[in-house]
């Protein structure tokens, strides 16, 4: 499954808010990885880890990688 397919599923079924919010401008790119695993305490629950960074279109500068954790039922 590609990152595009995962994000497409996210938009259809669940919305994940990134905190703190990422201030971006037109043309900037948010690059990231998504890891989804079953929760250890309950196999019906899922743990989602989203690591991301912002790449500025004007300068090419990249922000440090940020990790957001979500827990899905």
Buried (B, 14 or more C-beta within 10 A) or exposed (E): EEEEEBBEEBEEEEEBEEEEEEEEEEEBEEEBEBEBEEEEEEEEEBBBEBEBBBBBEEEEEEBEEBEBEBEEE
